[in-house]
Amino acid sequence: MAVEAGCDVDLEIVDVAYGGRGVGRLDGMAVFVPGCLEGEHVRVRLEVVRKRYAEAELLAVLTPSPHRVEPSCPLADGCPGCAYQHVAYAEEVRIKQKQLDSLLRRLGGQETVAMDEAVPAPSALGYRNKVVLHNGPEGQLGYYGRDNRTVIDVALCPLAVEAINTDIAAVRADTAYTQSLPPRASVTFRWTGTDGVRHWKDGDGSGGPMTEKTPIGEIRLPAAGFAQVNNAVADKLVETATRWIRAQAPEFLVDLYCGAGIFALAAARAGIPNVLGVEVNGPAIRAAKANAQQHQQMGVTFVEGDAAVVFDQAIQQVDADRTAVIVDPPREGLSPALCESLLKHRPAGLLYISCAPDTLARDLKRLTTDAYVLERCRVLDMFPRTAHFETMAILRRVQAS
């Protein structure tokens, strides 16, 4: 039988790729199927067929995995936000750990990967402190579908904290408000334990800063700025990073992509005498400076600017042998200029925090060519039920021969 789009075939799923799709094999090529688990036998319909791979729609699970569960959300089949609603949570964490190991080997060039025990979320549901819904052409308010155009109507999101879902219901009931939304406008819902829920639509502004509770105490941050969406796992991230900082005991610490300053402030509180935080976003760096004053951390300096430029200037003013660096970049990973500067100056310790293991792997391949070795890494499941997860990678500088 010719392998072409529209064919129905039976497959054995042999893996789950990063992104959440099951992987089967057909005539030597990979077939990617959403909603599947390793070890399952499934019937699928081929949708796209290329030379080396195909994409397929799941028609039926013929032999289910023992880890398959009933999705907790009625929109699980159509909403692209979740990839693992059909998976027992412990198995989801194992899958993500395996995906990180595979990415670091295949894309990162790591022959061996020392993995610390993964950190699961205390709850796989009800954790998100931020949700963005979009206005559809027929009055829907929800998430974009897989085509990135269709709006899926969302009455509530099981991933969101209860207070956000309560506010979503109130907004949906306010027809004057929803009818005032321009086409394809978005409404952001943001919650903190101190401030409760705040929502705003495009162009309205988000009001003043919000207060977030952290392991070092309360910090202020822009409501519309970056913040980790899972408070419980974010706390574990800060605690783990602080343990690494204490173990390094550097005289100087540079926190790149520092946001509102949580890692820099934690380092100063841990006793590091000289800490520099660098962030390109103006509102975030202003919040960081205010947080340093609030916590009376006078040994912390925050600078607004490009991470590569500021780091290259700063590292030349200190002893790299007594300097540690934290990088926590956006999904795009490190800029080539920053990678080049790290390789040139070779600070003694490097902690790479990432929400995108594929770009992490890419950057580690370059950093570990001859300057550093990957000592160990850890998955922190910041985003249960979705395809994403947070990673910490500890790099040790190679000693000069």
Secondary structure as GFF3:
##gff-version 3
##sequence-region A 1 401
A	DSSP	beta_strand	8	16	.	.	.	ID=ss1
A	DSSP	beta_strand	22	26	.	.	.	ID=ss2
A	DSSP	beta_strand	29	33	.	.	.	ID=ss3
A	DSSP	beta_strand	41	49	.	.	.	ID=ss4
A	DSSP	beta_strand	53	63	.	.	.	ID=ss5
A	DSSP	alpha_helix	89	106	.	.	.	ID=ss6
A	DSSP	beta_strand	130	135	.	.	.	ID=ss7
A	DSSP	beta_strand	141	144	.	.	.	ID=ss8
A	DSSP	beta_strand	151	153	.	.	.	ID=ss9
A	DSSP	alpha_helix	162	173	.	.	.	ID=ss10
A	DSSP	alpha_helix	175	179	.	.	.	ID=ss11
A	DSSP	beta_strand	186	192	.	.	.	ID=ss12
A	DSSP	beta_strand	196	201	.	.	.	ID=ss13
A	DSSP	beta_strand	210	214	.	.	.	ID=ss14
A	DSSP	beta_strand	217	221	.	.	.	ID=ss15
A	DSSP	alpha_helix	231	248	.	.	.	ID=ss16
A	DSSP	beta_strand	252	256	.	.	.	ID=ss17
A	DSSP	alpha_helix	262	269	.	.	.	ID=ss18
A	DSSP	beta_strand	274	279	.	.	.	ID=ss19
A	DSSP	alpha_helix	282	294	.	.	.	ID=ss20
A	DSSP	beta_strand	300	304	.	.	.	ID=ss21
A	DSSP	alpha_helix	307	315	.	.	.	ID=ss22
A	DSSP	three_ten_helix	320	322	.	.	.	ID=ss23
A	DSSP	beta_strand	323	327	.	.	.	ID=ss24
A	DSSP	alpha_helix	336	345	.	.	.	ID=ss25
A	DSSP	beta_strand	349	354	.	.	.	ID=ss26
A	DSSP	alpha_helix	357	367	.	.	.	ID=ss27
A	DSSP	beta_strand	372	380	.	.	.	ID=ss28
A	DSSP	beta_strand	390	397	.	.	.	ID=ss29
###
